[in-house]
Amino acid sequence: MRLTVPAVVVLGVLMVVLIRGQRLRGGPAAVAVAFGFQLAHGQAAPAITETCRLVAQLIGRLHL
């Protein structure tokens, strides 16, 4: 069985866990989210997307 989870879901869950555990406050979390949106729509978006795809493929090939 293959499970596919979008990176945005994983990162969103990680942000919620960090905020709830009081390791990341609301202000820095908002800045991180805004920075992510800017990266997604900027000139670096294709390179970031390709890197994420390659990392996901690498993780998918691991047999644990």
PDB file of N, H, CA, C and O in Angstrom:
ATOM      1  N   MET A   1       0.844  -1.188   0.000  1.00  0.00           N
ATOM      2  CA  MET A   1       0.000   0.000   0.000  1.00  0.00           C
ATOM      3  C   MET A   1       0.879   1.237   0.000  1.00  0.00           C
ATOM      4  O   MET A   1       1.850   1.317   0.752  1.00  0.00           O
ATOM      5  N   ARG A   2       0.544   2.182  -0.828  1.00  0.00           N
ATOM      6  H   ARG A   2      -0.245   2.117  -1.439  1.00  0.00           H
ATOM      7  CA  ARG A   2       1.319   3.410  -0.936  1.00  0.00           C
ATOM      8  C   ARG A   2       0.510   4.570  -0.378  1.00  0.00           C
ATOM      9  O   ARG A   2      -0.661   4.744  -0.716  1.00  0.00           O
ATOM     10  N   LEU A   3       1.140   5.357   0.475  1.00  0.00           N
ATOM     11  H   LEU A   3       2.091   5.216   0.749  1.00  0.00           H
ATOM     12  CA  LEU A   3       0.478   6.507   1.088  1.00  0.00           C
ATOM     13  C   LEU A   3       1.151   7.772   0.582  1.00  0.00           C
ATOM     14  O   LEU A   3       2.367   7.921   0.703  1.00  0.00           O
ATOM     15  N   THR A   4       0.379   8.672   0.023  1.00  0.00           N
ATOM     16  H   THR A   4      -0.609   8.551  -0.075  1.00  0.00           H
ATOM     17  CA  THR A   4       0.913   9.928  -0.482  1.00  0.00           C
ATOM     18  C   THR A   4       0.351  11.066   0.356  1.00  0.00           C
ATOM     19  O   THR A   4      -0.863  11.221   0.488  1.00  0.00           O
ATOM     20  N   VAL A   5       1.254  11.858   0.918  1.00  0.00           N
ATOM     21  H   VAL A   5       2.240  11.733   0.811  1.00  0.00           H
ATOM     22  CA  VAL A   5       0.860  13.000   1.729  1.00  0.00           C
ATOM     23  C   VAL A   5       1.563  14.238   1.164  1.00  0.00           C
ATOM     24  O   VAL A   5       2.790  14.255   1.061  1.00  0.00           O
ATOM     25  N   PRO A   6       0.807  15.262   0.803  1.00  0.00           N
ATOM     26  CA  PRO A   6       1.449  16.472   0.291  1.00  0.00           C
ATOM     27  C   PRO A   6       2.359  17.108   1.344  1.00  0.00           C
ATOM     28  O   PRO A   6       2.074  17.068   2.541  1.00  0.00           O
ATOM     29  N   ALA A   7       3.441  17.685   0.876  1.00  0.00           N
ATOM     30  H   ALA A   7       3.672  17.717  -0.096  1.00  0.00           H
ATOM     31  CA  ALA A   7       4.404  18.321   1.776  1.00  0.00           C
ATOM     32  C   ALA A   7       3.756  19.435   2.591  1.00  0.00           C
ATOM     33  O   ALA A   7       4.115  19.649   3.749  1.00  0.00           O
ATOM     34  N   VAL A   8       2.803  20.144   1.989  1.00  0.00           N
ATOM     35  H   VAL A   8       2.512  19.970   1.049  1.00  0.00           H
ATOM     36  CA  VAL A   8       2.160  21.239   2.715  1.00  0.00           C
ATOM     37  C   VAL A   8       1.388  20.718   3.922  1.00  0.00           C
ATOM     38  O   VAL A   8       1.309  21.400   4.943  1.00  0.00           O
ATOM     39  N   VAL A   9       0.819  19.520   3.817  1.00  0.00           N
ATOM     40  H   VAL A   9       0.883  18.966   2.987  1.00  0.00           H
ATOM     41  CA  VAL A   9       0.103  18.934   4.950  1.00  0.00           C
ATOM     42  C   VAL A   9       1.088  18.572   6.059  1.00  0.00           C
ATOM     43  O   VAL A   9       0.843  18.854   7.232  1.00  0.00           O
ATOM     44  N   VAL A  10       2.193  17.949   5.684  1.00  0.00           N
ATOM     45  H   VAL A  10       2.392  17.720   4.731  1.00  0.00           H
ATOM     46  CA  VAL A  10       3.210  17.561   6.672  1.00  0.00           C
ATOM     47  C   VAL A  10       3.768  18.803   7.370  1.00  0.00           C
ATOM     48  O   VAL A  10       3.887  18.827   8.595  1.00  0.00           O
ATOM     49  N   LEU A  11       4.107  19.825   6.598  1.00  0.00           N
ATOM     50  H   LEU A  11       4.011  19.806   5.602  1.00  0.00           H
ATOM     51  CA  LEU A  11       4.646  21.046   7.192  1.00  0.00           C
ATOM     52  C   LEU A  11       3.604  21.765   8.043  1.00  0.00           C
ATOM     53  O   LEU A  11       3.934  22.341   9.080  1.00  0.00           O
ATOM     54  N   GLY A  12       2.355  21.730   7.607  1.00  0.00           N
ATOM     55  H   GLY A  12       2.088  21.262   6.764  1.00  0.00           H
ATOM     56  CA  GLY A  12       1.288  22.341   8.397  1.00  0.00           C
ATOM     57  C   GLY A  12       1.104  21.650   9.730  1.00  0.00           C
ATOM     58  O   GLY A  12       0.941  22.309  10.757  1.00  0.00           O
ATOM     59  N   VAL A  13       1.128  20.324   9.724  1.00  0.00           N
ATOM     60  H   VAL A  13       1.260  19.788   8.890  1.00  0.00           H
ATOM     61  CA  VAL A  13       1.018  19.570  10.975  1.00  0.00           C
ATOM     62  C   VAL A  13       2.207  19.872  11.876  1.00  0.00           C
ATOM     63  O   VAL A  13       2.043  20.048  13.084  1.00  0.00           O
ATOM     64  N   LEU A  14       3.393  19.931  11.301  1.00  0.00           N
ATOM     65  H   LEU A  14       3.526  19.788  10.321  1.00  0.00           H
ATOM     66  CA  LEU A  14       4.591  20.252  12.090  1.00  0.00           C
ATOM     67  C   LEU A  14       4.472  21.637  12.721  1.00  0.00           C
ATOM     68  O   LEU A  14       4.839  21.823  13.881  1.00  0.00           O
ATOM     69  N   MET A  15       3.961  22.610  11.965  1.00  0.00           N
ATOM     70  H   MET A  15       3.663  22.460  11.023  1.00  0.00           H
ATOM     71  CA  MET A  15       3.784  23.962  12.512  1.00  0.00           C
ATOM     72  C   MET A  15       2.793  23.940  13.669  1.00  0.00           C
ATOM     73  O   MET A  15       3.030  24.578  14.695  1.00  0.00           O
ATOM     74  N   VAL A  16       1.682  23.213  13.521  1.00  0.00           N
ATOM     75  H   VAL A  16       1.489  22.695  12.688  1.00  0.00           H
ATOM     76  CA  VAL A  16       0.678  23.143  14.588  1.00  0.00           C
ATOM     77  C   VAL A  16       1.286  22.508  15.836  1.00  0.00           C
ATOM     78  O   VAL A  16       1.069  22.992  16.947  1.00  0.00           O
ATOM     79  N   VAL A  17       2.042  21.431  15.659  1.00  0.00           N
ATOM     80  H   VAL A  17       2.217  21.037  14.756  1.00  0.00           H
ATOM     81  CA  VAL A  17       2.670  20.762  16.809  1.00  0.00           C
ATOM     82  C   VAL A  17       3.638  21.707  17.507  1.00  0.00           C
ATOM     83  O   VAL A  17       3.657  21.774  18.736  1.00  0.00           O
ATOM     84  N   LEU A  18       4.438  22.434  16.745  1.00  0.00           N
ATOM     85  H   LEU A  18       4.422  22.380  15.746  1.00  0.00           H
ATOM     86  CA  LEU A  18       5.390  23.368  17.351  1.00  0.00           C
ATOM     87  C   LEU A  18       4.682  24.509  18.073  1.00  0.00           C
ATOM     88  O   LEU A  18       5.111  24.925  19.149  1.00  0.00           O
ATOM     89  N   ILE A  19       3.602  25.013  17.487  1.00  0.00           N
ATOM     90  H   ILE A  19       3.253  24.675  16.613  1.00  0.00           H
ATOM     91  CA  ILE A  19       2.867  26.103  18.135  1.00  0.00           C
ATOM     92  C   ILE A  19       2.185  25.597  19.401  1.00  0.00           C
ATOM     93  O   ILE A  19       2.241  26.252  20.442  1.00  0.00           O
ATOM     94  N   ARG A  20       1.541  24.430  19.316  1.00  0.00           N
ATOM     95  H   ARG A  20       1.496  23.898  18.470  1.00  0.00           H
ATOM     96  CA  ARG A  20       0.843  23.879  20.489  1.00  0.00           C
ATOM     97  C   ARG A  20       1.824  23.517  21.601  1.00  0.00           C
ATOM     98  O   ARG A  20       1.491  23.638  22.780  1.00  0.00           O
ATOM     99  N   GLY A  21       3.014  23.080  21.243  1.00  0.00           N
ATOM    100  H   GLY A  21       3.285  22.982  20.285  1.00  0.00           H
ATOM    101  CA  GLY A  21       4.029  22.735  22.240  1.00  0.00           C
ATOM    102  C   GLY A  21       4.792  23.952  22.740  1.00  0.00           C
ATOM    103  O   GLY A  21       5.754  23.822  23.496  1.00  0.00           O
ATOM    104  N   GLN A  22       4.363  25.127  22.318  1.00  0.00           N
ATOM    105  H   GLN A  22       3.582  25.233  21.704  1.00  0.00           H
ATOM    106  CA  GLN A  22       4.956  26.410  22.703  1.00  0.00           C
ATOM    107  C   GLN A  22       6.437  26.482  22.356  1.00  0.00           C
ATOM    108  O   GLN A  22       7.213  27.144  23.044  1.00  0.00           O
ATOM    109  N   ARG A  23       6.818  25.804  21.297  1.00  0.00           N
ATOM    110  H   ARG A  23       6.187  25.266  20.738  1.00  0.00           H
ATOM    111  CA  ARG A  23       8.186  25.893  20.793  1.00  0.00           C
ATOM    112  C   ARG A  23       8.281  26.950  19.698  1.00  0.00           C
ATOM    113  O   ARG A  23       9.364  27.442  19.382  1.00  0.00           O
ATOM    114  N   LEU A  24       7.137  27.286  19.129  1.00  0.00           N
ATOM    115  H   LEU A  24       6.257  26.887  19.385  1.00  0.00           H
ATOM    116  CA  LEU A  24       7.085  28.294  18.078  1.00  0.00           C
ATOM    117  C   LEU A  24       5.882  29.182  18.358  1.00  0.00           C
ATOM    118  O   LEU A  24       4.745  28.710  18.394  1.00  0.00           O
ATOM    119  N   ARG A  25       6.133  30.435  18.552  1.00  0.00           N
ATOM    120  H   ARG A  25       7.056  30.818  18.523  1.00  0.00           H
ATOM    121  CA  ARG A  25       5.057  31.381  18.868  1.00  0.00           C
ATOM    122  C   ARG A  25       4.326  31.812  17.604  1.00  0.00           C
ATOM    123  O   ARG A  25       4.774  31.542  16.489  1.00  0.00           O
ATOM    124  N   GLY A  26       3.219  32.470  17.789  1.00  0.00           N
ATOM    125  H   GLY A  26       2.855  32.689  18.694  1.00  0.00           H
ATOM    126  CA  GLY A  26       2.372  32.881  16.672  1.00  0.00           C
ATOM    127  C   GLY A  26       3.052  33.821  15.694  1.00  0.00           C
ATOM    128  O   GLY A  26       2.900  33.663  14.483  1.00  0.00           O
ATOM    129  N   GLY A  27       3.796  34.790  16.191  1.00  0.00           N
ATOM    130  H   GLY A  27       3.920  34.918  17.175  1.00  0.00           H
ATOM    131  CA  GLY A  27       4.473  35.762  15.319  1.00  0.00           C
ATOM    132  C   GLY A  27       5.465  35.103  14.373  1.00  0.00           C
ATOM    133  O   GLY A  27       5.363  35.273  13.158  1.00  0.00           O
ATOM    134  N   PRO A  28       6.431  34.349  14.913  1.00  0.00           N
ATOM    135  CA  PRO A  28       7.374  33.662  14.024  1.00  0.00           C
ATOM    136  C   PRO A  28       6.699  32.662  13.089  1.00  0.00           C
ATOM    137  O   PRO A  28       7.153  32.466  11.961  1.00  0.00           O
ATOM    138  N   ALA A  29       5.624  32.032  13.543  1.00  0.00           N
ATOM    139  H   ALA A  29       5.255  32.192  14.459  1.00  0.00           H
ATOM    140  CA  ALA A  29       4.896  31.101  12.673  1.00  0.00           C
ATOM    141  C   ALA A  29       4.273  31.848  11.497  1.00  0.00           C
ATOM    142  O   ALA A  29       4.321  31.368  10.364  1.00  0.00           O
ATOM    143  N   ALA A  30       3.694  33.011  11.756  1.00  0.00           N
ATOM    144  H   ALA A  30       3.656  33.400  12.676  1.00  0.00           H
ATOM    145  CA  ALA A  30       3.096  33.808  10.681  1.00  0.00           C
ATOM    146  C   ALA A  30       4.164  34.262   9.688  1.00  0.00           C
ATOM    147  O   ALA A  30       3.924  34.272   8.481  1.00  0.00           O
ATOM    148  N   VAL A  31       5.332  34.636  10.186  1.00  0.00           N
ATOM    149  H   VAL A  31       5.527  34.628  11.167  1.00  0.00           H
ATOM    150  CA  VAL A  31       6.429  35.035   9.308  1.00  0.00           C
ATOM    151  C   VAL A  31       6.878  33.849   8.458  1.00  0.00           C
ATOM    152  O   VAL A  31       7.145  34.008   7.267  1.00  0.00           O
ATOM    153  N   ALA A  32       6.962  32.661   9.059  1.00  0.00           N
ATOM    154  H   ALA A  32       6.744  32.532  10.027  1.00  0.00           H
ATOM    155  CA  ALA A  32       7.364  31.460   8.323  1.00  0.00           C
ATOM    156  C   ALA A  32       6.356  31.136   7.226  1.00  0.00           C
ATOM    157  O   ALA A  32       6.743  30.774   6.115  1.00  0.00           O
ATOM    158  N   VAL A  33       5.075  31.264   7.526  1.00  0.00           N
ATOM    159  H   VAL A  33       4.760  31.558   8.429  1.00  0.00           H
ATOM    160  CA  VAL A  33       4.033  31.000   6.531  1.00  0.00           C
ATOM    161  C   VAL A  33       4.103  32.029   5.409  1.00  0.00           C
ATOM    162  O   VAL A  33       4.033  31.664   4.235  1.00  0.00           O
ATOM    163  N   ALA A  34       4.239  33.296   5.745  1.00  0.00           N
ATOM    164  H   ALA A  34       4.296  33.592   6.699  1.00  0.00           H
ATOM    165  CA  ALA A  34       4.335  34.340   4.722  1.00  0.00           C
ATOM    166  C   ALA A  34       5.570  34.140   3.848  1.00  0.00           C
ATOM    167  O   ALA A  34       5.509  34.324   2.632  1.00  0.00           O
ATOM    168  N   PHE A  35       6.691  33.762   4.463  1.00  0.00           N
ATOM    169  H   PHE A  35       6.741  33.612   5.450  1.00  0.00           H
ATOM    170  CA  PHE A  35       7.913  33.496   3.720  1.00  0.00           C
ATOM    171  C   PHE A  35       7.707  32.332   2.762  1.00  0.00           C
ATOM    172  O   PHE A  35       8.167  32.378   1.621  1.00  0.00           O
ATOM    173  N   GLY A  36       7.022  31.292   3.215  1.00  0.00           N
ATOM    174  H   GLY A  36       6.648  31.255   4.142  1.00  0.00           H
ATOM    175  CA  GLY A  36       6.737  30.142   2.363  1.00  0.00           C
ATOM    176  C   GLY A  36       5.882  30.512   1.164  1.00  0.00           C
ATOM    177  O   GLY A  36       6.130  30.045   0.052  1.00  0.00           O
ATOM    178  N   PHE A  37       4.875  31.351   1.384  1.00  0.00           N
ATOM    179  H   PHE A  37       4.674  31.730   2.287  1.00  0.00           H
ATOM    180  CA  PHE A  37       4.045  31.789   0.270  1.00  0.00           C
ATOM    181  C   PHE A  37       4.847  32.620  -0.724  1.00  0.00           C
ATOM    182  O   PHE A  37       4.664  32.492  -1.935  1.00  0.00           O
ATOM    183  N   GLN A  38       5.730  33.466  -0.220  1.00  0.00           N
ATOM    184  H   GLN A  38       5.879  33.570   0.763  1.00  0.00           H
ATOM    185  CA  GLN A  38       6.556  34.266  -1.118  1.00  0.00           C
ATOM    186  C   GLN A  38       7.497  33.389  -1.930  1.00  0.00           C
ATOM    187  O   GLN A  38       7.691  33.628  -3.122  1.00  0.00           O
ATOM    188  N   LEU A  39       8.083  32.375  -1.298  1.00  0.00           N
ATOM    189  H   LEU A  39       7.925  32.181  -0.329  1.00  0.00           H
ATOM    190  CA  LEU A  39       8.956  31.450  -2.022  1.00  0.00           C
ATOM    191  C   LEU A  39       8.185  30.682  -3.090  1.00  0.00           C
ATOM    192  O   LEU A  39       8.693  30.455  -4.189  1.00  0.00           O
ATOM    193  N   ALA A  40       6.967  30.286  -2.766  1.00  0.00           N
ATOM    194  H   ALA A  40       6.555  30.470  -1.873  1.00  0.00           H
ATOM    195  CA  ALA A  40       6.170  29.498  -3.695  1.00  0.00           C
ATOM    196  C   ALA A  40       5.791  30.276  -4.948  1.00  0.00           C
ATOM    197  O   ALA A  40       5.543  29.682  -5.998  1.00  0.00           O
ATOM    198  N   HIS A  41       5.747  31.584  -4.845  1.00  0.00           N
ATOM    199  H   HIS A  41       5.948  32.066  -3.992  1.00  0.00           H
ATOM    200  CA  HIS A  41       5.336  32.396  -5.982  1.00  0.00           C
ATOM    201  C   HIS A  41       6.484  33.208  -6.575  1.00  0.00           C
ATOM    202  O   HIS A  41       6.262  34.048  -7.447  1.00  0.00           O
ATOM    203  N   GLY A  42       7.685  32.971  -6.118  1.00  0.00           N
ATOM    204  H   GLY A  42       7.865  32.289  -5.409  1.00  0.00           H
ATOM    205  CA  GLY A  42       8.835  33.728  -6.596  1.00  0.00           C
ATOM    206  C   GLY A  42       9.611  32.999  -7.672  1.00  0.00           C
ATOM    207  O   GLY A  42       9.172  31.971  -8.188  1.00  0.00           O
ATOM    208  N   GLN A  43      10.764  33.539  -8.003  1.00  0.00           N
ATOM    209  H   GLN A  43      11.121  34.373  -7.584  1.00  0.00           H
ATOM    210  CA  GLN A  43      11.601  32.963  -9.040  1.00  0.00           C
ATOM    211  C   GLN A  43      12.229  31.642  -8.617  1.00  0.00           C
ATOM    212  O   GLN A  43      12.622  30.843  -9.467  1.00  0.00           O
ATOM    213  N   ALA A  44      12.326  31.407  -7.332  1.00  0.00           N
ATOM    214  H   ALA A  44      12.006  32.055  -6.641  1.00  0.00           H
ATOM    215  CA  ALA A  44      12.938  30.170  -6.834  1.00  0.00           C
ATOM    216  C   ALA A  44      11.948  29.003  -6.791  1.00  0.00           C
ATOM    217  O   ALA A  44      12.343  27.880  -6.478  1.00  0.00           O
ATOM    218  N   ALA A  45      10.693  29.242  -7.094  1.00  0.00           N
ATOM    219  H   ALA A  45      10.372  30.154  -7.348  1.00  0.00           H
ATOM    220  CA  ALA A  45       9.657  28.210  -6.976  1.00  0.00           C
ATOM    221  C   ALA A  45       9.969  26.941  -7.773  1.00  0.00           C
ATOM    222  O   ALA A  45       9.818  25.847  -7.228  1.00  0.00           O
ATOM    223  N   PRO A  46      10.397  27.035  -9.037  1.00  0.00           N
ATOM    224  CA  PRO A  46      10.693  25.793  -9.768  1.00  0.00           C
ATOM    225  C   PRO A  46      11.827  24.986  -9.129  1.00  0.00           C
ATOM    226  O   PRO A  46      11.748  23.759  -9.061  1.00  0.00           O
ATOM    227  N   ALA A  47      12.858  25.651  -8.671  1.00  0.00           N
ATOM    228  H   ALA A  47      12.922  26.648  -8.726  1.00  0.00           H
ATOM    229  CA  ALA A  47      13.987  24.951  -8.042  1.00  0.00           C
ATOM    230  C   ALA A  47      13.556  24.304  -6.726  1.00  0.00           C
ATOM    231  O   ALA A  47      13.964  23.183  -6.421  1.00  0.00           O
ATOM    232  N   ILE A  48      12.743  25.001  -5.958  1.00  0.00           N
ATOM    233  H   ILE A  48      12.412  25.911  -6.206  1.00  0.00           H
ATOM    234  CA  ILE A  48      12.262  24.460  -4.687  1.00  0.00           C
ATOM    235  C   ILE A  48      11.350  23.264  -4.946  1.00  0.00           C
ATOM    236  O   ILE A  48      11.449  22.248  -4.257  1.00  0.00           O
ATOM    237  N   THR A  49      10.475  23.376  -5.920  1.00  0.00           N
ATOM    238  H   THR A  49      10.395  24.201  -6.480  1.00  0.00           H
ATOM    239  CA  THR A  49       9.573  22.273  -6.259  1.00  0.00           C
ATOM    240  C   THR A  49      10.358  21.051  -6.707  1.00  0.00           C
ATOM    241  O   THR A  49      10.053  19.933  -6.291  1.00  0.00           O
ATOM    242  N   GLU A  50      11.352  21.247  -7.536  1.00  0.00           N
ATOM    243  H   GLU A  50      11.600  22.155  -7.874  1.00  0.00           H
ATOM    244  CA  GLU A  50      12.167  20.135  -8.021  1.00  0.00           C
ATOM    245  C   GLU A  50      12.942  19.484  -6.878  1.00  0.00           C
ATOM    246  O   GLU A  50      13.039  18.258  -6.819  1.00  0.00           O
ATOM    247  N   THR A  51      13.492  20.287  -5.974  1.00  0.00           N
ATOM    248  H   THR A  51      13.412  21.282  -6.022  1.00  0.00           H
ATOM    249  CA  THR A  51      14.223  19.750  -4.828  1.00  0.00           C
ATOM    250  C   THR A  51      13.295  18.935  -3.934  1.00  0.00           C
ATOM    251  O   THR A  51      13.664  17.852  -3.481  1.00  0.00           O
ATOM    252  N   CYS A  52      12.104  19.446  -3.681  1.00  0.00           N
ATOM    253  H   CYS A  52      11.805  20.326  -4.050  1.00  0.00           H
ATOM    254  CA  CYS A  52      11.136  18.710  -2.863  1.00  0.00           C
ATOM    255  C   CYS A  52      10.738  17.399  -3.531  1.00  0.00           C
ATOM    256  O   CYS A  52      10.580  16.379  -2.860  1.00  0.00           O
ATOM    257  N   ARG A  53      10.577  17.426  -4.849  1.00  0.00           N
ATOM    258  H   ARG A  53      10.706  18.254  -5.394  1.00  0.00           H
ATOM    259  CA  ARG A  53      10.224  16.216  -5.577  1.00  0.00           C
ATOM    260  C   ARG A  53      11.338  15.177  -5.478  1.00  0.00           C
ATOM    261  O   ARG A  53      11.071  13.994  -5.268  1.00  0.00           O
ATOM    262  N   LEU A  54      12.587  15.620  -5.628  1.00  0.00           N
ATOM    263  H   LEU A  54      12.804  16.581  -5.798  1.00  0.00           H
ATOM    264  CA  LEU A  54      13.720  14.702  -5.539  1.00  0.00           C
ATOM    265  C   LEU A  54      13.868  14.113  -4.136  1.00  0.00           C
ATOM    266  O   LEU A  54      14.157  12.926  -3.986  1.00  0.00           O
ATOM    267  N   VAL A  55      13.670  14.937  -3.116  1.00  0.00           N
ATOM    268  H   VAL A  55      13.435  15.901  -3.238  1.00  0.00           H
ATOM    269  CA  VAL A  55      13.749  14.448  -1.739  1.00  0.00           C
ATOM    270  C   VAL A  55      12.629  13.443  -1.468  1.00  0.00           C
ATOM    271  O   VAL A  55      12.850  12.424  -0.813  1.00  0.00           O
ATOM    272  N   ALA A  56      11.435  13.732  -1.969  1.00  0.00           N
ATOM    273  H   ALA A  56      11.255  14.560  -2.501  1.00  0.00           H
ATOM    274  CA  ALA A  56      10.305  12.806  -1.790  1.00  0.00           C
ATOM    275  C   ALA A  56      10.582  11.477  -2.481  1.00  0.00           C
ATOM    276  O   ALA A  56      10.251  10.422  -1.940  1.00  0.00           O
ATOM    277  N   GLN A  57      11.181  11.510  -3.663  1.00  0.00           N
ATOM    278  H   GLN A  57      11.449  12.367  -4.102  1.00  0.00           H
ATOM    279  CA  GLN A  57      11.543  10.275  -4.354  1.00  0.00           C
ATOM    280  C   GLN A  57      12.580   9.496  -3.572  1.00  0.00           C
ATOM    281  O   GLN A  57      12.497   8.272  -3.471  1.00  0.00           O
ATOM    282  N   LEU A  58      13.556  10.198  -3.018  1.00  0.00           N
ATOM    283  H   LEU A  58      13.623  11.193  -3.100  1.00  0.00           H
ATOM    284  CA  LEU A  58      14.597   9.552  -2.227  1.00  0.00           C
ATOM    285  C   LEU A  58      14.002   8.877  -0.996  1.00  0.00           C
ATOM    286  O   LEU A  58      14.350   7.741  -0.673  1.00  0.00           O
ATOM    287  N   ILE A  59      13.111   9.575  -0.316  1.00  0.00           N
ATOM    288  H   ILE A  59      12.829  10.498  -0.578  1.00  0.00           H
ATOM    289  CA  ILE A  59      12.455   9.000   0.869  1.00  0.00           C
ATOM    290  C   ILE A  59      11.579   7.822   0.472  1.00  0.00           C
ATOM    291  O   ILE A  59      11.498   6.832   1.200  1.00  0.00           O
ATOM    292  N   GLY A  60      10.924   7.921  -0.678  1.00  0.00           N
ATOM    293  H   GLY A  60      10.990   8.725  -1.270  1.00  0.00           H
ATOM    294  CA  GLY A  60      10.067   6.841  -1.163  1.00  0.00           C
ATOM    295  C   GLY A  60      10.836   5.567  -1.484  1.00  0.00           C
ATOM    296  O   GLY A  60      10.276   4.472  -1.437  1.00  0.00           O
ATOM    297  N   ARG A  61      12.102   5.707  -1.805  1.00  0.00           N
ATOM    298  H   ARG A  61      12.557   6.597  -1.842  1.00  0.00           H
ATOM    299  CA  ARG A  61      12.930   4.536  -2.126  1.00  0.00           C
ATOM    300  C   ARG A  61      13.496   3.832  -0.893  1.00  0.00           C
ATOM    301  O   ARG A  61      14.003   2.714  -0.987  1.00  0.00           O
ATOM    302  N   LEU A  62      13.407   4.489   0.256  1.00  0.00           N
ATOM    303  H   LEU A  62      12.996   5.397   0.332  1.00  0.00           H
ATOM    304  CA  LEU A  62      13.917   3.891   1.493  1.00  0.00           C
ATOM    305  C   LEU A  62      13.008   2.755   1.929  1.00  0.00           C
ATOM    306  O   LEU A  62      11.784   2.885   1.905  1.00  0.00           O
ATOM    307  N   HIS A  63      13.605   1.652   2.323  1.00  0.00           N
ATOM    308  H   HIS A  63      14.599   1.547   2.343  1.00  0.00           H
ATOM    309  CA  HIS A  63      12.838   0.518   2.817  1.00  0.00           C
ATOM    310  C   HIS A  63      13.121   0.368   4.307  1.00  0.00           C
ATOM    311  O   HIS A  63      14.201  -0.066   4.706  1.00  0.00           O
ATOM    312  N   LEU A  64      12.154   0.726   5.106  1.00  0.00           N
ATOM    313  H   LEU A  64      11.276   1.079   4.782  1.00  0.00           H
ATOM    314  CA  LEU A  64      12.324   0.652   6.563  1.00  0.00           C
ATOM    315  C   LEU A  64      11.673  -0.586   7.115  1.00  0.00           C
ATOM    316  O   LEU A  64      11.713  -0.818   8.324  1.00  0.00           O
TER     317      LEU A  64
END
